[in-house]
C-alpha cells in the first residue's frame, strides 16, 4: 500500500521550475524513499542477531533434532499426516510447552471448537505440571503456574480464507517481547486453502501464494514461530509415492521444515491409554530426510518415547 501511495504522488518539479518549497518537499520525499530502501538491505550479522534463540518443541530431543535444535524464527514448520493420527494433540503439546515456558501462543483452528481445545490443552498442561494420575489435583504453586500458562494461549476459530487473512494481518502487527519466543499454530490449514488448489480463475489462484508469502514474512518480521497442521491424500509408503500433501505441488515450497506423523504400533505399556507414534522428517535444511523420532501419545499429550523405534516395522505396518 505504501508503494502504491508513493507512486501516485505528483512528480517533483523539473529543475529550475516550481517554488522553493515544492523543490524542498520533493528532495525530502526522495530522502525518505532512500532511507526506506536502505531498510530492505540487512547484513548477515544483523539477521543472525535478530534470529533469537531456538524454542524447544516439547516433543523431546529427538524431535527437536529433526527441527535443527527446535522451533526457529523465520522457519515455517508443517506437520502432516492421516486423519486421527494425533496431529492436533501434537500441536496442543507444542502450544503447552511454549506457554509453560512463558511465551504467548495464538492457536487457530478450522475444525475443533475452542472450548474443546481449551479443555484438552488444560489436561495436557495439568499432566505436564505434575497432576496426580488418580485425583488430577495440582499443588497450589503448580496450579497457579498452569493457570498462568493457559492465559498465554489465545484460541481463534477460522471459517474461511477471509478469517485466515485477517488472522495473519493481525499477528503481523504483533512483536515479540525480549526473551520471548511466541508461537502461531494453524490447525488445519488445508481446510481453508484446499478450495483454491484446483481453482482455474486467477482471482482464486493467488491465495495460496499470498498465504505462503505472508506466513514467511510473519515469521521473519514478528519473531513468531509458525507451526502448521495439514492432512494428506493417499497412503503412507516407504518411498512416499502414495502419500501426497492435500494442497498439492503448489504448496510444496510453503514451509522450510515438513514432518510426517504416523502411527507406530501399540500402546506404551504404562497406565492409561497410550499410543506410539513416529515423526519422520520429509523436508528440512539440517536433518537427513527420512530420519525419525519416536513419540508417545498419552494424557500429557505427545512427547518423547525413550524406547527404540522399529522403523522397518512401522513402514511395514502402514
Secondary structure, DSSP 8 states (H G I E B T S, - for coil): -HHHHHHTS-----TT-S-HHHHHHHHHHHHHHHHHHHHT---HHHHHHHH---B--SS-HHHHHHTTSSB-TT-EEEEEE-TTSSHHHHHHHHHHHHHHTT--EEEEESSS-HHHHHHHHHHHHHHHHT--TTT----HHHHHHHHHHHHTEEEEE--SHHHHHHHHHHHHT----TT---EEEEETHHHHHGGGTS--SHHHHHHHHHHHHHHHHHHHHH--EEEEEEEEEE---TTSSSEEETT-GGGTTS-SEEEEEEE-SS--SSSS--EEEEEEEEE-SSS-TT-EEEEEEETTEEEE--S---HHHHHHH-
